[in-house]
Amino acid sequence: MSNIDQSLQELMQIDGAMGTCIVDYMSGMVLGMAGGGVDLELAAAGNSQVVKAKMATMESLDIKGEIDDILITLESQIHIIRPSAHNEGLFLYLVLDKAKSNLALARRKVQGIEGKLEV
């Protein structure tokens, strides 16, 4: 089991990590953040809308199951959004430097950190 600060520290140790936060997607509010690279509070609010829209689309299409993660790839960055399976209404958000990161390894590590998160 891991608390917010421990989880943020672990996320920032992932190769290429620039910034990270844990977000309540119902309100768009940040519960904790570390690093930078982007305005994490603004990103949290915007990505809360992304998560809610995807969930609504899945419901409209009658798609069962949960979102594992949402990946947004930009020219120089990768953004990973991972809804928490154990803490309803929360997601982990990680911004990676594309040139310094390994996407497969980062996704795996985020999954492990999310699984230990206890809020």
A tleap script that builds the chain and sets N, CA, C and O, in Angstrom:
source leaprc.protein.ff14SB
mol = sequence {
  NMET SER ASN ILE ASP GLN SER LEU GLN GLU
  LEU MET GLN ILE ASP GLY ALA MET GLY THR
  CYS ILE VAL ASP TYR MET SER GLY MET VAL
  LEU GLY MET ALA GLY GLY GLY VAL ASP LEU
  GLU LEU ALA ALA ALA GLY ASN SER GLN VAL
  VAL LYS ALA LYS MET ALA THR MET GLU SER
  LEU ASP ILE LYS GLY GLU ILE ASP ASP ILE
  LEU ILE THR LEU GLU SER GLN ILE HIE ILE
  ILE ARG PRO SER ALA HIE ASN GLU GLY LEU
  PHE LEU TYR LEU VAL LEU ASP LYS ALA LYS
  SER ASN LEU ALA LEU ALA ARG ARG LYS VAL
  GLN GLY ILE GLU GLY LYS LEU GLU CVAL
}
set mol.1.N position { 0.846 -1.179 0.000 }
set mol.1.CA position { 0.000 0.000 0.000 }
set mol.1.C position { 0.894 1.247 0.000 }
set mol.1.O position { 1.942 1.278 0.646 }
set mol.2.N position { 0.467 2.246 -0.721 }
set mol.2.CA position { 1.276 3.438 -0.900 }
set mol.2.C position { 0.382 4.675 -0.813 }
set mol.2.O position { -0.740 4.674 -1.318 }
set mol.3.N position { 0.888 5.725 -0.170 }
set mol.3.CA position { 0.095 6.945 -0.110 }
set mol.3.C position { 0.434 7.854 -1.295 }
set mol.3.O position { 1.258 7.506 -2.140 }
set mol.4.N position { -0.194 8.986 -1.341 }
set mol.4.CA position { -0.052 9.893 -2.486 }
set mol.4.C position { 1.400 10.334 -2.679 }
set mol.4.O position { 1.921 10.252 -3.791 }
set mol.5.N position { 2.059 10.801 -1.617 }
set mol.5.CA position { 3.431 11.297 -1.753 }
set mol.5.C position { 4.385 10.204 -2.222 }
set mol.5.O position { 5.229 10.448 -3.084 }
set mol.6.N position { 4.257 9.005 -1.664 }
set mol.6.CA position { 5.112 7.895 -2.084 }
set mol.6.C position { 4.872 7.561 -3.553 }
set mol.6.O position { 5.817 7.329 -4.308 }
set mol.7.N position { 3.604 7.538 -3.952 }
set mol.7.CA position { 3.263 7.227 -5.343 }
set mol.7.C position { 3.842 8.271 -6.289 }
set mol.7.O position { 4.373 7.922 -7.343 }
set mol.8.N position { 3.748 9.541 -5.928 }
set mol.8.CA position { 4.297 10.606 -6.764 }
set mol.8.C position { 5.816 10.473 -6.899 }
set mol.8.O position { 6.366 10.664 -7.984 }
set mol.9.N position { 6.486 10.146 -5.797 }
set mol.9.CA position { 7.946 9.954 -5.843 }
set mol.9.C position { 8.306 8.798 -6.774 }
set mol.9.O position { 9.250 8.905 -7.558 }
set mol.10.N position { 7.561 7.696 -6.692 }
set mol.10.CA position { 7.819 6.545 -7.562 }
set mol.10.C position { 7.566 6.888 -9.027 }
set mol.10.O position { 8.328 6.476 -9.902 }
set mol.11.N position { 6.499 7.643 -9.297 }
set mol.11.CA position { 6.189 8.035 -10.668 }
set mol.11.C position { 7.309 8.904 -11.246 }
set mol.11.O position { 7.665 8.765 -12.416 }
set mol.12.N position { 7.861 9.796 -10.426 }
set mol.12.CA position { 8.928 10.680 -10.905 }
set mol.12.C position { 10.236 9.932 -11.144 }
set mol.12.O position { 11.133 10.477 -11.787 }
set mol.13.N position { 10.371 8.718 -10.655 }
set mol.13.CA position { 11.575 7.922 -10.878 }
set mol.13.C position { 11.533 7.163 -12.212 }
set mol.13.O position { 12.533 6.574 -12.621 }
set mol.14.N position { 10.381 7.178 -12.884 }
set mol.14.CA position { 10.266 6.517 -14.186 }
set mol.14.C position { 11.115 7.289 -15.197 }
set mol.14.O position { 11.079 8.519 -15.234 }
set mol.15.N position { 11.876 6.563 -16.016 }
set mol.15.CA position { 12.734 7.209 -17.014 }
set mol.15.C position { 11.943 8.194 -17.869 }
set mol.15.O position { 10.909 7.848 -18.441 }
set mol.16.N position { 12.442 9.419 -17.946 }
set mol.16.CA position { 11.823 10.445 -18.773 }
set mol.16.C position { 10.715 11.221 -18.086 }
set mol.16.O position { 10.128 12.112 -18.700 }
set mol.17.N position { 10.407 10.912 -16.828 }
set mol.17.CA position { 9.312 11.607 -16.130 }
set mol.17.C position { 9.620 13.095 -16.004 }
set mol.17.O position { 10.705 13.490 -15.576 }
set mol.18.N position { 8.644 13.905 -16.388 }
set mol.18.CA position { 8.771 15.351 -16.276 }
set mol.18.C position { 7.870 15.886 -15.173 }
set mol.18.O position { 8.263 16.771 -14.413 }
set mol.19.N position { 6.663 15.344 -15.090 }
set mol.19.CA position { 5.702 15.793 -14.095 }
set mol.19.C position { 4.619 14.762 -13.917 }
set mol.19.O position { 4.358 13.959 -14.813 }
set mol.20.N position { 3.983 14.783 -12.752 }
set mol.20.CA position { 2.946 13.811 -12.455 }
set mol.20.C position { 1.981 14.373 -11.426 }
set mol.20.O position { 2.331 15.263 -10.650 }
set mol.21.N position { 0.775 13.851 -11.425 }
set mol.21.CA position { -0.181 14.225 -10.398 }
set mol.21.C position { -1.237 13.134 -10.244 }
set mol.21.O position { -1.417 12.281 -11.113 }
set mol.22.N position { -1.918 13.192 -9.122 }
set mol.22.CA position { -3.042 12.306 -8.850 }
set mol.22.C position { -4.261 13.209 -8.770 }
set mol.22.O position { -4.263 14.214 -8.058 }
set mol.23.N position { -5.301 12.837 -9.514 }
set mol.23.CA position { -6.415 13.745 -9.771 }
set mol.23.C position { -7.752 13.101 -9.432 }
set mol.23.O position { -7.969 11.918 -9.695 }
set mol.24.N position { -8.643 13.889 -8.848 }
set mol.24.CA position { -10.050 13.507 -8.684 }
set mol.24.C position { -10.748 13.959 -9.963 }
set mol.24.O position { -10.954 15.154 -10.175 }
set mol.25.N position { -11.112 12.990 -10.823 }
set mol.25.CA position { -11.636 13.396 -12.135 }
set mol.25.C position { -13.072 13.900 -12.083 }
set mol.25.O position { -13.536 14.491 -13.058 }
set mol.26.N position { -13.780 13.695 -11.005 }
set mol.26.CA position { -15.133 14.251 -10.916 }
set mol.26.C position { -15.076 15.768 -10.735 }
set mol.26.O position { -15.927 16.491 -11.255 }
set mol.27.N position { -14.076 16.245 -10.000 }
set mol.27.CA position { -13.951 17.681 -9.767 }
set mol.27.C position { -12.829 18.319 -10.590 }
set mol.27.O position { -12.815 19.535 -10.785 }
set mol.28.N position { -11.884 17.498 -11.076 }
set mol.28.CA position { -10.728 18.029 -11.785 }
set mol.28.C position { -9.643 18.546 -10.858 }
set mol.28.O position { -8.673 19.152 -11.313 }
set mol.29.N position { -9.800 18.312 -9.558 }
set mol.29.CA position { -8.854 18.828 -8.570 }
set mol.29.C position { -7.668 17.887 -8.381 }
set mol.29.O position { -7.813 16.665 -8.417 }
set mol.30.N position { -6.501 18.477 -8.180 }
set mol.30.CA position { -5.262 17.737 -7.956 }
set mol.30.C position { -5.142 17.399 -6.470 }
set mol.30.O position { -5.274 18.274 -5.614 }
set mol.31.N position { -4.888 16.117 -6.173 }
set mol.31.CA position { -4.675 15.696 -4.792 }
set mol.31.C position { -3.205 15.793 -4.401 }
set mol.31.O position { -2.875 15.923 -3.222 }
set mol.32.N position { -2.337 15.729 -5.387 }
set mol.32.CA position { -0.906 15.855 -5.155 }
set mol.32.C position { -0.195 15.913 -6.492 }
set mol.32.O position { -0.664 15.348 -7.480 }
set mol.33.N position { 0.960 16.608 -6.522 }
set mol.33.CA position { 1.699 16.700 -7.782 }
set mol.33.C position { 3.178 16.828 -7.513 }
set mol.33.O position { 3.605 17.217 -6.425 }
set mol.34.N position { 3.960 16.487 -8.539 }
set mol.34.CA position { 5.415 16.589 -8.472 }
set mol.34.C position { 5.936 16.886 -9.871 }
set mol.34.O position { 5.353 16.457 -10.867 }
set mol.35.N position { 7.042 17.626 -9.933 }
set mol.35.CA position { 7.653 17.926 -11.218 }
set mol.35.C position { 6.912 19.013 -11.971 }
set mol.35.O position { 6.211 19.835 -11.382 }
set mol.36.N position { 7.081 19.003 -13.284 }
set mol.36.CA position { 6.480 20.037 -14.115 }
set mol.36.C position { 6.390 19.580 -15.560 }
set mol.36.O position { 5.885 18.495 -15.848 }
set mol.37.N position { 6.880 20.412 -16.462 }
set mol.37.CA position { 6.799 20.100 -17.889 }
set mol.37.C position { 5.578 20.707 -18.535 }
set mol.37.O position { 5.617 21.137 -19.688 }
set mol.38.N position { 4.490 20.739 -17.783 }
set mol.38.CA position { 3.240 21.392 -18.195 }
set mol.38.C position { 2.595 21.957 -16.936 }
set mol.38.O position { 3.010 21.632 -15.824 }
set mol.39.N position { 1.596 22.788 -17.106 }
set mol.39.CA position { 0.807 23.277 -15.969 }
set mol.39.C position { -0.057 22.104 -15.501 }
set mol.39.O position { -1.102 21.832 -16.090 }
set mol.40.N position { 0.370 21.419 -14.457 }
set mol.40.CA position { -0.289 20.191 -14.019 }
set mol.40.C position { -1.728 20.413 -13.546 }
set mol.40.O position { -2.579 19.545 -13.741 }
set mol.41.N position { -2.005 21.545 -12.938 }
set mol.41.CA position { -3.378 21.809 -12.495 }
set mol.41.C position { -4.314 21.991 -13.683 }
set mol.41.O position { -5.433 21.478 -13.684 }
set mol.42.N position { -3.857 22.716 -14.686 }
set mol.42.CA position { -4.651 22.910 -15.902 }
set mol.42.C position { -4.813 21.581 -16.643 }
set mol.42.O position { -5.897 21.264 -17.132 }
set mol.43.N position { -3.733 20.810 -16.720 }
set mol.43.CA position { -3.791 19.501 -17.375 }
set mol.43.C position { -4.740 18.564 -16.641 }
set mol.43.O position { -5.471 17.804 -17.276 }
set mol.44.N position { -4.737 18.609 -15.322 }
set mol.44.CA position { -5.625 17.751 -14.523 }
set mol.44.C position { -7.081 18.052 -14.836 }
set mol.44.O position { -7.886 17.140 -15.022 }
set mol.45.N position { -7.415 19.329 -14.891 }
set mol.45.CA position { -8.797 19.713 -15.197 }
set mol.45.C position { -9.184 19.274 -16.612 }
set mol.45.O position { -10.270 18.731 -16.816 }
set mol.46.N position { -8.321 19.501 -17.564 }
set mol.46.CA position { -8.618 19.119 -18.949 }
set mol.46.C position { -8.695 17.615 -19.130 }
set mol.46.O position { -9.579 17.117 -19.828 }
set mol.47.N position { -7.783 16.893 -18.511 }
set mol.47.CA position { -7.786 15.444 -18.656 }
set mol.47.C position { -8.917 14.787 -17.874 }
set mol.47.O position { -9.298 13.658 -18.181 }
set mol.48.N position { -9.453 15.462 -16.883 }
set mol.48.CA position { -10.659 14.969 -16.207 }
set mol.48.C position { -11.811 14.898 -17.209 }
set mol.48.O position { -12.616 13.968 -17.180 }
set mol.49.N position { -11.876 15.883 -18.086 }
set mol.49.CA position { -12.903 15.888 -19.120 }
set mol.49.C position { -12.678 14.749 -20.117 }
set mol.49.O position { -13.634 14.149 -20.608 }
set mol.50.N position { -11.412 14.457 -20.412 }
set mol.50.CA position { -11.084 13.349 -21.317 }
set mol.50.C position { -11.579 12.031 -20.731 }
set mol.50.O position { -12.213 11.235 -21.425 }
set mol.51.N position { -11.287 11.803 -19.450 }
set mol.51.CA position { -11.696 10.557 -18.789 }
set mol.51.C position { -13.221 10.443 -18.764 }
set mol.51.O position { -13.774 9.393 -19.089 }
set mol.52.N position { -13.895 11.525 -18.379 }
set mol.52.CA position { -15.367 11.489 -18.319 }
set mol.52.C position { -15.976 11.254 -19.698 }
set mol.52.O position { -16.952 10.515 -19.834 }
set mol.53.N position { -15.392 11.891 -20.730 }
set mol.53.CA position { -15.913 11.703 -22.091 }
set mol.53.C position { -15.733 10.263 -22.555 }
set mol.53.O position { -16.634 9.699 -23.177 }
set mol.54.N position { -14.593 9.665 -22.266 }
set mol.54.CA position { -14.356 8.285 -22.677 }
set mol.54.C position { -15.301 7.337 -21.956 }
set mol.54.O position { -15.818 6.396 -22.558 }
set mol.55.N position { -15.527 7.577 -20.678 }
set mol.55.CA position { -16.455 6.727 -19.919 }
set mol.55.C position { -17.884 6.859 -20.463 }
set mol.55.O position { -18.609 5.869 -20.567 }
set mol.56.N position { -18.274 8.065 -20.802 }
set mol.56.CA position { -19.611 8.286 -21.358 }
set mol.56.C position { -19.744 7.609 -22.722 }
set mol.56.O position { -20.785 7.027 -23.028 }
set mol.57.N position { -18.699 7.683 -23.536 }
set mol.57.CA position { -18.718 7.036 -24.847 }
set mol.57.C position { -18.812 5.526 -24.705 }
set mol.57.O position { -19.566 4.876 -25.429 }
set mol.58.N position { -18.053 4.971 -23.778 }
set mol.58.CA position { -18.113 3.528 -23.542 }
set mol.58.C position { -19.514 3.106 -23.107 }
set mol.58.O position { -20.024 2.072 -23.540 }
set mol.59.N position { -20.124 3.910 -22.254 }
set mol.59.CA position { -21.484 3.601 -21.804 }
set mol.59.C position { -22.469 3.679 -22.967 }
set mol.59.O position { -23.338 2.818 -23.107 }
set mol.60.N position { -22.335 4.706 -23.798 }
set mol.60.CA position { -23.219 4.851 -24.960 }
set mol.60.C position { -23.097 3.678 -25.926 }
set mol.60.O position { -24.078 3.261 -26.543 }
set mol.61.N position { -21.892 3.158 -26.047 }
set mol.61.CA position { -21.636 2.035 -26.951 }
set mol.61.C position { -21.846 0.683 -26.268 }
set mol.61.O position { -21.652 -0.368 -26.878 }
set mol.62.N position { -22.238 0.724 -25.013 }
set mol.62.CA position { -22.454 -0.482 -24.209 }
set mol.62.C position { -21.192 -1.351 -24.156 }
set mol.62.O position { -21.257 -2.576 -24.247 }
set mol.63.N position { -20.040 -0.681 -24.005 }
set mol.63.CA position { -18.764 -1.378 -23.862 }
set mol.63.C position { -18.558 -1.645 -22.381 }
set mol.63.O position { -18.539 -0.714 -21.576 }
set mol.64.N position { -18.407 -2.896 -22.020 }
set mol.64.CA position { -18.213 -3.291 -20.628 }
set mol.64.C position { -16.729 -3.255 -20.285 }
set mol.64.O position { -15.881 -3.347 -21.173 }
set mol.65.N position { -16.421 -3.124 -19.022 }
set mol.65.CA position { -15.036 -3.128 -18.562 }
set mol.65.C position { -14.580 -1.742 -18.157 }
set mol.65.O position { -15.336 -0.771 -18.189 }
set mol.66.N position { -13.337 -1.689 -17.780 }
set mol.66.CA position { -12.737 -0.450 -17.290 }
set mol.66.C position { -11.652 0.030 -18.244 }
set mol.66.O position { -11.135 -0.748 -19.045 }
set mol.67.N position { -11.312 1.293 -18.157 }
set mol.67.CA position { -10.212 1.862 -18.920 }
set mol.67.C position { -8.914 1.459 -18.226 }
set mol.67.O position { -8.753 1.708 -17.031 }
set mol.68.N position { -7.988 0.839 -18.956 }
set mol.68.CA position { -6.661 0.561 -18.399 }
set mol.68.C position { -5.861 1.853 -18.335 }
set mol.68.O position { -5.411 2.266 -17.266 }
set mol.69.N position { -5.692 2.477 -19.473 }
set mol.69.CA position { -5.039 3.776 -19.511 }
set mol.69.C position { -5.384 4.480 -20.813 }
set mol.69.O position { -5.865 3.870 -21.768 }
set mol.70.N position { -5.128 5.762 -20.821 }
set mol.70.CA position { -5.324 6.591 -22.009 }
set mol.70.C position { -3.962 7.192 -22.321 }
set mol.70.O position { -3.331 7.793 -21.452 }
set mol.71.N position { -3.507 7.031 -23.564 }
set mol.71.CA position { -2.208 7.546 -23.979 }
set mol.71.C position { -2.405 8.701 -24.946 }
set mol.71.O position { -3.199 8.624 -25.883 }
set mol.72.N position { -1.677 9.753 -24.703 }
set mol.72.CA position { -1.671 10.888 -25.618 }
set mol.72.C position { -0.221 11.115 -26.007 }
set mol.72.O position { 0.613 11.443 -25.164 }
set mol.73.N position { 0.074 10.938 -27.282 }
set mol.73.CA position { 1.441 11.122 -27.749 }
set mol.73.C position { 1.541 12.429 -28.517 }
set mol.73.O position { 0.762 12.697 -29.433 }
set mol.74.N position { 2.505 13.224 -28.128 }
set mol.74.CA position { 2.767 14.505 -28.773 }
set mol.74.C position { 4.143 14.434 -29.435 }
set mol.74.O position { 4.831 13.417 -29.342 }
set mol.75.N position { 4.529 15.489 -30.085 }
set mol.75.CA position { 5.813 15.496 -30.783 }
set mol.75.C position { 6.975 15.180 -29.846 }
set mol.75.O position { 7.871 14.415 -30.204 }
set mol.76.N position { 6.964 15.764 -28.651 }
set mol.76.CA position { 8.101 15.571 -27.747 }
set mol.76.C position { 7.717 14.989 -26.390 }
set mol.76.O position { 8.578 14.805 -25.529 }
set mol.77.N position { 6.434 14.698 -26.194 }
set mol.77.CA position { 5.974 14.196 -24.897 }
set mol.77.C position { 5.004 13.039 -25.066 }
set mol.77.O position { 4.362 12.880 -26.104 }
set mol.78.N position { 4.918 12.243 -24.016 }
set mol.78.CA position { 3.894 11.204 -23.896 }
set mol.78.C position { 3.152 11.481 -22.596 }
set mol.78.O position { 3.771 11.709 -21.557 }
set mol.79.N position { 1.825 11.461 -22.657 }
set mol.79.CA position { 1.009 11.655 -21.473 }
set mol.79.C position { 0.253 10.358 -21.197 }
set mol.79.O position { -0.424 9.827 -22.078 }
set mol.80.N position { 0.372 9.853 -19.979 }
set mol.80.CA position { -0.325 8.639 -19.570 }
set mol.80.C position { -1.361 9.012 -18.525 }
set mol.80.O position { -1.046 9.642 -17.515 }
set mol.81.N position { -2.596 8.617 -18.780 }
set mol.81.CA position { -3.700 8.824 -17.839 }
set mol.81.C position { -4.157 7.432 -17.426 }
set mol.81.O position { -4.593 6.648 -18.269 }
set mol.82.N position { -4.062 7.120 -16.143 }
set mol.82.CA position { -4.447 5.794 -15.659 }
set mol.82.C position { -5.481 5.925 -14.547 }
set mol.82.O position { -5.136 6.257 -13.413 }
set mol.83.N position { -6.767 5.661 -14.872 }
set mol.83.CA position { -7.796 5.661 -13.821 }
set mol.83.C position { -7.484 4.589 -12.779 }
set mol.83.O position { -6.994 3.508 -13.108 }
set mol.84.N position { -7.772 4.902 -11.533 }
set mol.84.CA position { -7.491 3.968 -10.448 }
set mol.84.C position { -8.616 2.955 -10.311 }
set mol.84.O position { -9.786 3.320 -10.200 }
set mol.85.N position { -8.250 1.684 -10.320 }
set mol.85.CA position { -9.229 0.609 -10.147 }
set mol.85.C position { -9.641 0.475 -8.688 }
set mol.85.O position { -10.730 -0.016 -8.391 }
set mol.86.N position { -8.774 0.911 -7.776 }
set mol.86.CA position { -9.021 0.711 -6.350 }
set mol.86.C position { -9.493 1.975 -5.635 }
set mol.86.O position { -9.980 1.902 -4.507 }
set mol.87.N position { -9.357 3.106 -6.268 }
set mol.87.CA position { -9.761 4.387 -5.677 }
set mol.87.C position { -10.679 5.089 -6.671 }
set mol.87.O position { -10.238 5.905 -7.479 }
set mol.88.N position { -11.947 4.758 -6.595 }
set mol.88.CA position { -12.913 5.257 -7.575 }
set mol.88.C position { -12.886 6.776 -7.664 }
set mol.88.O position { -12.862 7.481 -6.654 }
set mol.89.N position { -12.889 7.256 -8.898 }
set mol.89.CA position { -12.928 8.684 -9.145 }
set mol.89.C position { -11.561 9.341 -9.264 }
set mol.89.O position { -11.474 10.553 -9.461 }
set mol.90.N position { -10.486 8.553 -9.147 }
set mol.90.CA position { -9.139 9.111 -9.238 }
set mol.90.C position { -8.416 8.597 -10.465 }
set mol.90.O position { -8.708 7.506 -10.955 }
set mol.91.N position { -7.461 9.389 -10.967 }
set mol.91.CA position { -6.544 8.888 -11.986 }
set mol.91.C position { -5.139 9.409 -11.727 }
set mol.91.O position { -4.946 10.468 -11.130 }
set mol.92.N position { -4.170 8.640 -12.191 }
set mol.92.CA position { -2.773 9.038 -12.162 }
set mol.92.C position { -2.462 9.641 -13.525 }
set mol.92.O position { -2.894 9.131 -14.558 }
set mol.93.N position { -1.710 10.727 -13.510 }
set mol.93.CA position { -1.342 11.424 -14.740 }
set mol.93.C position { 0.173 11.582 -14.753 }
set mol.93.O position { 0.762 12.076 -13.792 }
set mol.94.N position { 0.792 11.167 -15.835 }
set mol.94.CA position { 2.240 11.225 -15.947 }
set mol.94.C position { 2.628 11.824 -17.289 }
set mol.94.O position { 2.133 11.404 -18.336 }
set mol.95.N position { 3.521 12.812 -17.248 }
set mol.95.CA position { 4.060 13.438 -18.456 }
set mol.95.C position { 5.496 12.958 -18.613 }
set mol.95.O position { 6.315 13.096 -17.704 }
set mol.96.N position { 5.788 12.393 -19.780 }
set mol.96.CA position { 7.116 11.857 -20.073 }
set mol.96.C position { 7.766 12.615 -21.214 }
set mol.96.O position { 7.089 13.059 -22.142 }
set mol.97.N position { 9.076 12.763 -21.144 }
set mol.97.CA position { 9.862 13.250 -22.267 }
set mol.97.C position { 9.977 12.072 -23.234 }
set mol.97.O position { 10.538 11.031 -22.890 }
set mol.98.N position { 9.454 12.238 -24.420 }
set mol.98.CA position { 9.389 11.140 -25.394 }
set mol.98.C position { 10.772 10.570 -25.734 }
set mol.98.O position { 10.915 9.364 -25.932 }
set mol.99.N position { 11.774 11.426 -25.800 }
set mol.99.CA position { 13.112 10.982 -26.188 }
set mol.99.C position { 13.832 10.218 -25.083 }
set mol.99.O position { 14.792 9.496 -25.350 }
set mol.100.N position { 13.370 10.375 -23.838 }
set mol.100.CA position { 14.071 9.765 -22.703 }
set mol.100.C position { 13.283 8.636 -22.048 }
set mol.100.O position { 13.700 8.117 -21.012 }
set mol.101.N position { 12.163 8.253 -22.630 }
set mol.101.CA position { 11.303 7.281 -21.956 }
set mol.101.C position { 11.084 6.035 -22.809 }
set mol.101.O position { 11.307 6.033 -24.019 }
set mol.102.N position { 10.646 4.990 -22.139 }
set mol.102.CA position { 10.268 3.743 -22.780 }
set mol.102.C position { 8.786 3.554 -22.458 }
set mol.102.O position { 8.432 3.286 -21.310 }
set mol.103.N position { 7.924 3.691 -23.455 }
set mol.103.CA position { 6.484 3.682 -23.227 }
set mol.103.C position { 6.004 2.396 -22.568 }
set mol.103.O position { 5.231 2.450 -21.611 }
set mol.104.N position { 6.443 1.252 -23.056 }
set mol.104.CA position { 5.981 -0.017 -22.498 }
set mol.104.C position { 6.371 -0.147 -21.030 }
set mol.104.O position { 5.559 -0.566 -20.206 }
set mol.105.N position { 7.592 0.206 -20.707 }
set mol.105.CA position { 8.062 0.123 -19.329 }
set mol.105.C position { 7.334 1.135 -18.445 }
set mol.105.O position { 6.964 0.822 -17.313 }
set mol.106.N position { 7.130 2.339 -18.959 }
set mol.106.CA position { 6.426 3.370 -18.191 }
set mol.106.C position { 4.993 2.941 -17.878 }
set mol.106.O position { 4.526 3.109 -16.752 }
set mol.107.N position { 4.301 2.390 -18.868 }
set mol.107.CA position { 2.920 1.927 -18.636 }
set mol.107.C position { 2.896 0.850 -17.560 }
set mol.107.O position { 2.024 0.852 -16.690 }
set mol.108.N position { 3.838 -0.054 -17.620 }
set mol.108.CA position { 3.921 -1.148 -16.649 }
set mol.108.C position { 4.171 -0.619 -15.238 }
set mol.108.O position { 3.554 -1.074 -14.274 }
set mol.109.N position { 5.080 0.341 -15.131 }
set mol.109.CA position { 5.387 0.918 -13.826 }
set mol.109.C position { 4.210 1.721 -13.273 }
set mol.109.O position { 3.917 1.647 -12.080 }
set mol.110.N position { 3.538 2.483 -14.125 }
set mol.110.CA position { 2.361 3.237 -13.679 }
set mol.110.C position { 1.291 2.274 -13.177 }
set mol.110.O position { 0.649 2.535 -12.159 }
set mol.111.N position { 1.097 1.175 -13.879 }
set mol.111.CA position { 0.127 0.162 -13.453 }
set mol.111.C position { 0.466 -0.358 -12.053 }
set mol.111.O position { -0.415 -0.477 -11.201 }
set mol.112.N position { 1.732 -0.665 -11.822 }
set mol.112.CA position { 2.151 -1.161 -10.522 }
set mol.112.C position { 1.960 -0.147 -9.413 }
set mol.112.O position { 1.527 -0.496 -8.315 }
set mol.113.N position { 2.279 1.094 -9.690 }
set mol.113.CA position { 2.121 2.169 -8.694 }
set mol.113.C position { 0.647 2.390 -8.398 }
set mol.113.O position { 0.262 2.562 -7.241 }
set mol.114.N position { -0.176 2.386 -9.433 }
set mol.114.CA position { -1.629 2.561 -9.238 }
set mol.114.C position { -2.197 1.445 -8.382 }
set mol.114.O position { -3.075 1.683 -7.553 }
set mol.115.N position { -1.709 0.240 -8.573 }
set mol.115.CA position { -2.209 -0.895 -7.806 }
set mol.115.C position { -1.909 -0.816 -6.331 }
set mol.115.O position { -2.611 -1.422 -5.522 }
set mol.116.N position { -0.864 -0.072 -5.962 }
set mol.116.CA position { -0.477 0.073 -4.552 }
set mol.116.C position { -1.050 1.323 -3.900 }
set mol.116.O position { -1.008 1.463 -2.678 }
set mol.117.N position { -1.588 2.241 -4.716 }
set mol.117.CA position { -2.064 3.521 -4.193 }
set mol.117.C position { -3.227 3.341 -3.234 }
set mol.117.O position { -4.200 2.651 -3.537 }
set mol.118.N position { -3.114 3.969 -2.077 }
set mol.118.CA position { -4.207 3.955 -1.106 }
set mol.118.C position { -4.471 5.382 -0.651 }
set mol.118.O position { -3.591 6.035 -0.089 }
set mol.119.N position { -5.665 5.853 -0.892 }
set mol.119.CA position { -6.020 7.227 -0.525 }
set mol.119.C position { -7.061 7.191 0.582 }
set mol.119.O position { -7.505 8.241 1.046 }
savepdb mol mol.pdb
quit
